[in-house]
Amino acid sequence: QVQLVESGGDLVQAGGSLRLSCAASGTTFSLSVMGWYRQAPGKQREAVAVITSGGTTNYTDSVNGRFTISRDNAKNTMYLQMNSLKPEDTAVYYCNAVGFSSGRWGLYWGQGTQVTVSS
């Protein structure tokens, strides 16, 4: 099993910045694609950004140029640097990872961290 724990969510004013972290832990595991998703009240969960183990990234259009996803494979940690935040970025942000553990691949989710952007 792989456990994912997010941190860094907070209340911030529009135009501000936040950095989210996602730390992975478990027994003898490896991680493939990782990503950040978010879910605003009354809306479906959406993909924000993804990153491969080799560092290739992809962003949803609404955050492109404002958010940066990165990962430190040695620390099994992924980050999301969020700049120029807007009220519409308000959501619970979830960490997601495709991981190999106990002889099989699985899809893992963190518990989420709240990001609130005030206008």
C-alpha positions, 0 to 999 in steps of 0.5 A: 500500500501507498499512503499519500498525505497533502499539506500546504492548503490555506486561506489566501487573498487573490493574487497570492501564492501557495505551495502544496506538498504531497508526501508518499510513504509505504513499504517497498513501493515505486511511483509512476504518474502523479497528479493534483486534482481539485474539487470545488463545492458542487462541482466534479473533481478535475485534473489540475496538473500531472507529472511523470516519473521522468518529469514530463508535465501537463496542465489544465488550461485554467492554471497553465502559466500560473501553477507549476507541478514538480516532484522529488523522486528521492523524497517521494514528494510532489509539489504544486506551486500556485501563483496568481491565485484566483477565487475560482481556484478555491477547492479541496486539492487532492494528490493522486499517484499510480504506484507499484506495491506488494506486487501490483499496480494501484491508484492512490489518493490523499485525503485532500487539503483545502485551498481558499482564495478570497477576493 
